Amino acid sequence: MMRILIATDAWTPQVNGVVRSLQNTAREAQALGAEIEFLTPSDFRTVPMPTYPEIRLALATRSMVARRMDEIGADFVHIATEGPVGMLARRVCLSRGQIFTTSYHTRFPEYLAARAPVPQALSYAWMRRFHNAGAGIMVSTGTLETELRGRGFHNILRWSRGVDAELFRPRPADELDAFVASLPRPIFLSVGRVAVEKNISAFLKLDLPGSKVIVGDGPARAELQAQHPDAHFLGMKEGEALARIYAAADVFVFPSLTDTFGIVLLEALASGLPVAAFPVTGPMDVIGEAPLDTPVGVLDPDLRRAALAALDIDRGAARSYALRYSWRACTEQFLGNIRMAQGRVQHINVAAS
């Protein structure tokens, strides 16, 4: 059985798409002949990230990371994030001549620019250096792949995402979240980290009928909740509780301009919720590929117009479309990318000998 080490700064108790992707990939890998171990901030002492205390940053050294990697003894290393753990794992691999792959989950240059006056060109130069040192960069969508190639990123591999369609599904009235189901309709729902880079304020400012519901937590929640007292902030929800909320809503509104995919889009669709979003990377790839005669969402620069138009979309079509995505297929793609990266490096070594 192949043993894979994934180095990641995104880990529990964080609740986000990166963590869910890694957890589901590890679960499915067992049945596909691979075992995945994780190197995370939980292996070291941590400090809260400035301006974002929910995220813990590892206080580690290269030798500490190297020792932990040796203890795990994996056959291959995949670096999922560009934080302290990811940077140190990369340094260890490079110093040992050990091949590795990376994945591009987060638009770090855009996120940083939203919080500090850092030129995106500078951030992208650093990101290129980080990722191009590996044997392959895994990205979730074709749009992102094209964009990164244009920015000088090399050896890009596709790694899509999945959804638990048994958990996230349409539900009868007695299985809906009672509070959400009691709100005036239509109910417009948004799920995700409540932070400036997620553009939640664009949703909250919309003049929409019915009710707005926000699920998630983050550094911008207190301010946004004070500014929009008519909206319903439910905090962080997971599992069955989250699934009941999805099923009780009418439209899923995704205001982010920077997400590379958006697993919440699949969760909403699997629950029978049509999507309203901006025509940007992520939504364009997830719902933009739906057949023209059976749309599952609306992409429009006018998010209000998109949200209202999505009310007319068939919920059954949304559900059927989401069933195209599975964590098993996602994991098969991930493992295939690793084997491809291994083969690519072996071919280069043979050619050079």
C-alpha positions in Angstrom: 0.0 0.0 0.0 1.4 3.4 -1.0 1.9 5.8 1.9 1.4 9.5 1.2 2.2 12.3 3.5 0.1 15.5 3.0 1.6 18.6 4.6 -1.1 21.2 5.4 -1.5 24.3 7.4 -5.3 24.1 7.0 -6.6 21.6 9.5 -9.1 21.0 12.3 -10.6 22.8 14.1 -10.8 24.9 11.0 -13.9 24.2 8.9 -13.3 25.0 5.3 -13.1 23.5 1.8 -9.5 22.6 2.1 -9.9 20.6 5.3 -13.0 18.8 4.0 -11.2 18.0 0.7 -8.2 16.5 2.5 -10.3 14.5 5.0 -12.5 13.0 2.3 -9.6 12.2 0.1 -7.9 10.4 3.0 -11.0 8.4 3.7 -11.5 7.3 0.1 -7.8 6.5 -0.4 -8.0 3.5 1.9 -10.2 1.6 -0.5 -8.0 2.5 -3.4 -4.8 1.0 -2.1 -3.2 4.1 -0.5 -2.8 5.4 3.1 -2.6 9.1 3.7 -1.0 10.6 6.8 -1.0 14.3 7.7 1.6 16.8 8.8 -0.4 19.6 10.4 -0.1 22.5 12.9 -1.4 20.0 15.5 2.0 18.3 15.5 3.6 21.5 16.9 3.1 24.4 19.2 1.0 27.1 17.5 0.1 30.8 17.7 -3.1 32.5 16.4 -2.7 34.1 13.0 -2.8 38.0 13.3 -6.2 39.4 12.4 -7.5 35.8 12.1 -7.2 34.0 15.4 -9.3 31.0 14.3 -6.3 29.9 12.2 -3.3 28.6 14.1 0.2 28.9 12.8 2.8 26.2 13.6 5.9 27.2 15.6 8.2 24.7 14.0 11.7 24.5 12.6 13.0 22.6 9.6 14.6 20.0 11.8 11.3 19.4 13.7 9.4 19.0 10.4 12.1 16.7 9.0 12.0 14.5 12.2 8.2 14.2 11.9 8.4 13.3 8.2 10.9 10.6 9.0 8.6 9.2 11.7 5.7 9.0 9.2 8.0 7.4 6.6 5.8 8.1 3.6 6.6 7.1 0.0 5.5 10.4 -1.4 4.9 14.0 -0.1 2.1 16.3 -1.2 2.2 19.9 0.1 -1.4 21.3 0.3 -0.7 24.8 1.6 1.8 27.6 1.5 1.9 28.3 5.2 4.7 27.5 7.8 4.1 23.7 7.6 4.0 23.7 3.8 7.1 25.9 3.5 9.1 23.8 5.9 8.1 20.5 4.3 9.1 22.0 0.9 12.5 22.9 2.2 13.0 19.4 3.6 12.1 17.8 0.3 14.3 20.1 -1.7 17.3 19.5 0.6 16.9 15.8 0.2 16.2 15.7 -3.5 12.8 14.2 -2.7 10.0 14.8 -5.3 6.7 16.3 -4.2 3.5 17.8 -5.6 1.6 20.8 -4.4 -2.0 22.0 -4.7 -3.3 25.5 -5.3 -6.4 25.8 -3.0 -6.4 29.4 -2.1 -5.9 32.7 -4.0 -3.3 33.8 -1.6 -2.3 37.0 -3.6 -5.9 38.2 -3.7 -6.6 37.4 -0.1 -3.4 39.2 1.0 -4.2 42.2 -1.1 -7.7 42.4 0.5 -6.0 42.7 3.9 -2.8 44.6 3.3 -1.2 46.9 0.6 0.9 44.1 -1.0 1.1 44.1 -4.8 -0.4 41.0 -6.3 2.6 40.7 -8.8 4.9 40.3 -5.9 2.7 37.7 -4.2 2.4 35.7 -7.5 6.1 35.7 -8.0 6.5 34.1 -4.6 3.7 31.6 -5.3 5.3 30.6 -8.6 8.6 30.0 -6.9 6.9 27.9 -4.2 4.8 25.7 -6.6 7.1 25.4 -9.6 9.7 23.6 -7.4 7.5 20.6 -7.2 6.8 17.8 -9.8 3.2 19.0 -10.3 0.6 21.6 -9.1 -2.9 20.2 -8.6 -5.8 22.7 -9.3 -9.5 22.1 -9.2 -10.8 23.7 -12.4 -9.9 24.4 -16.0 -10.4 28.1 -15.6 -7.8 28.2 -12.8 -5.4 26.0 -14.8 -5.6 28.4 -17.7 -5.1 31.4 -15.5 -2.1 30.0 -13.7 -0.4 28.8 -16.9 -0.7 32.4 -18.1 1.0 33.5 -14.9 4.0 31.2 -15.4 3.0 28.1 -13.4 4.1 24.8 -14.8 3.2 21.1 -14.6 -0.4 21.7 -13.7 -2.6 18.7 -12.9 -6.3 18.6 -12.5 -7.8 17.6 -9.1 -11.6 18.2 -8.9 -13.8 18.0 -5.8 -16.7 15.8 -4.6 -19.8 15.9 -2.4 -21.4 13.6 0.1 -24.7 13.2 -1.7 -26.2 11.0 1.0 -25.7 13.7 3.7 -26.6 16.7 1.4 -29.9 15.9 -0.1 -33.5 17.2 -0.5 -35.4 16.5 2.7 -39.1 16.2 3.8 -40.5 19.0 6.0 -39.9 17.1 9.2 -36.1 16.9 8.5 -35.6 20.6 7.7 -34.0 23.0 10.1 -37.0 24.3 12.0 -35.7 27.9 12.4 -34.7 28.4 8.8 -37.9 26.8 7.5 -40.0 29.2 9.6 -38.5 32.3 8.0 -40.3 34.4 5.4 -39.7 33.1 1.9 -37.9 33.0 -0.3 -34.9 32.1 1.8 -31.5 33.1 0.3 -28.6 31.2 1.9 -24.8 31.7 2.0 -22.4 29.3 3.6 -18.7 30.0 4.2 -16.1 31.8 6.2 -17.3 35.3 7.2 -14.2 37.2 6.1 -13.5 40.1 3.8 -12.1 37.9 1.1 -15.3 36.0 0.8 -17.3 39.1 -0.2 -20.2 38.3 2.1 -21.1 42.0 2.2 -22.1 41.9 -1.5 -24.8 39.4 -0.6 -25.9 41.2 2.5 -26.3 44.5 0.6 -28.7 43.0 -2.0 -32.3 44.2 -2.0 -34.0 40.8 -1.9 -37.5 39.7 -0.8 -37.8 37.1 2.0 -34.9 36.2 4.3 -31.1 36.1 4.2 -29.3 33.4 6.1 -25.5 33.2 6.7 -23.9 30.1 8.0 -20.2 30.3 9.1 -18.0 32.3 11.3 -14.9 34.5 10.9 -13.3 37.8 11.7 -15.9 39.9 9.9 -19.0 38.4 11.5 -19.4 40.9 14.4 -19.1 43.9 12.1 -21.4 42.5 9.4 -24.0 41.3 11.9 -24.2 44.8 13.4 -24.5 46.4 9.9 -27.2 44.0 8.8 -29.5 43.2 11.7 -32.2 41.9 9.4 -30.0 39.0 8.3 -29.8 35.8 10.2 -26.3 34.7 11.2 -26.3 31.1 12.4 -22.6 30.6 13.1 -20.6 27.5 12.2 -22.6 24.4 11.3 -21.4 21.0 10.2 -22.8 17.6 9.2 -26.5 16.9 9.7 -27.2 20.4 11.1 -25.7 22.0 8.0 -27.5 19.7 5.7 -30.8 20.5 7.2 -30.2 24.2 6.7 -29.3 23.7 3.0 -32.5 21.7 2.4 -34.7 24.4 4.1 -33.5 27.2 1.8 -34.6 28.3 -1.7 -31.5 29.7 -3.4 -27.8 29.4 -2.6 -26.0 32.7 -3.1 -22.2 32.5 -3.6 -20.7 36.0 -3.6 -17.0 35.1 -3.5 -14.8 36.5 -6.3 -11.7 34.6 -5.2 -12.5 30.9 -4.5 -10.8 28.4 -6.6 -13.7 26.0 -6.5 -16.3 26.2 -3.7 -17.3 22.9 -2.3 -20.3 24.6 -0.8 -21.6 24.9 -4.3 -21.8 21.1 -4.7 -23.3 20.8 -1.2 -26.1 23.2 -2.1 -26.8 21.6 -5.5 -26.9 18.1 -3.9 -29.4 19.5 -1.5 -31.6 20.7 -4.4 -30.6 24.4 -4.2 -30.0 26.4 -7.4 -27.0 28.7 -7.2 -26.7 32.4 -7.8 -23.1 33.7 -8.3 -20.8 36.0 -10.1 -19.3 34.7 -13.4 -15.8 34.0 -12.0 -13.5 31.0 -11.5 -15.2 28.4 -9.4 -18.9 29.0 -10.2 -18.1 29.2 -13.9 -16.5 25.7 -13.7 -18.9 24.1 -11.3 -22.3 25.3 -12.6 -21.2 26.8 -15.9 -20.8 23.3 -17.4 -24.5 22.4 -16.8 -26.5 21.8 -20.0 -28.1 24.9 -21.4 -31.6 23.3 -21.4 -31.3 22.3 -17.7 -29.5 25.0 -15.9 -28.7 24.6 -12.2 -27.8 28.2 -11.4 -27.4 31.7 -12.7 -24.2 33.5 -13.2 -24.5 37.3 -13.6 -22.4 40.4 -12.7 -25.6 41.6 -11.1 -25.9 39.2 -8.1 -29.4 40.4 -7.2 -30.6 39.6 -10.7 -28.9 36.2 -10.5 -30.5 35.4 -7.1 -34.0 36.3 -8.3 -33.7 34.4 -11.5 -32.4 31.3 -9.6 -35.8 31.0 -7.9 -37.2 29.7 -11.2 -34.7 26.8 -11.6 -35.8 23.3 -11.0 -34.4 21.8 -7.8 -34.4 18.3 -9.2 -32.0 19.4 -11.9 -29.7 20.9 -9.3 -29.6 17.6 -7.4 -29.1 15.5 -10.5 -26.2 17.6 -11.6 -24.4 17.4 -8.3 -24.5 13.6 -8.5 -21.8 13.8 -11.2 -19.3 14.7 -8.5 -18.0 12.1 -6.0 -15.2 11.9 -3.5 -14.2 8.5 -4.9 -13.6 10.0 -8.3 -11.8 13.0 -6.8 -9.5 10.7 -4.9 -8.8 8.5 -7.9 -7.7 11.7 -9.7 -5.5 12.7 -6.8 -3.7 9.3 -6.7 -3.4 9.3 -10.5 -1.7 12.7 -10.3 0.9 11.4 -7.8 1.7 8.4 -10.0 2.0 10.6 -13.0 4.4 13.0 -11.1 6.5 10.0 -10.0 6.7 8.7 -13.5 7.6 12.1 -14.9 10.5 12.4 -12.6 11.7 8.8 -13.2 11.6 9.5 -16.9 13.7 12.6 -16.5 16.2 10.7 -14.3 16.5 7.9 -16.8 17.0 10.4 -19.7 19.8 12.2 -17.7 21.7 9.0 -16.9 
